[in-house]
Amino acid sequence: MEVLAAIVDYLSDGYSDIYLVGYGNSSGTNNPATSELWKNDGGNGFSLVQNTGLPPTTFATTAWADFDKDGFVEAFITSRDNTTSNALANAALYRNNGGTVSLGYPSLAD
């Protein structure tokens, strides 16, 4: 499995966390969908965050920024579904509600 990593302080606590999304591979085969958020435990390692609200993805990219100026960065995720012949593209902005994430806006691809 290949993944793309983003270093982001999603809790705005001063510690860099890690977000992993499925990316794909050079052989063209599909990989399991991936979406993992790892919380920095204050310099004592990382723990996997459960029930993040972020979708599993394949062939994805991500960027994080404080879109609504509330002090918490939001996740913008693009991905592609290679399980169909038309390779559907998806793009969505996920609002960070202080540690929990929800779909902030409908799909931007529509």
Secondary structure, DSSP 4 states (H G I P E B T S, - for coil): --EEEEEE-TT-SS--EEEEEE---TT------BEEEEEE-TTS-EEEPS--SPPPBSS-EEEEE-TTSSSS-EEEEEEEETTSTT-EEEEEEEEESSS-EEE-SS-TT-
